Amino acid sequence: SWKDAGTKFDHDRSRFPLREAHRDVECKACHKSTNYKEAPRDCIGCHQKDDKHAGTLGTACADCHGERRWKDTQGRFD
């Protein structure tokens, strides 16, 4: 169950350590099935609906956005 997985799995030892706001997201928000490796590891995999640029700036969201808050642009917006 998700309840058991949360206490047994250490995301910090995975290929996708949870940082900032990602730590507060429920497991099932990213893991849509019990095949846990199917969860996206790129920003756009989960945040496509949040992309106000409609793909015009590519998929490297982390170049401008931080993990603390999606709306933060890390001082790079001119």
Secondary structure, DSSP 8 states (H G I E B T S, - for coil): -HHHHHHH--GGGSSS---GGGGGS-HHHH--SS-GGGS--SHHHHHGGG-TTTTTT-S-GGGT--SS-TT--TT---
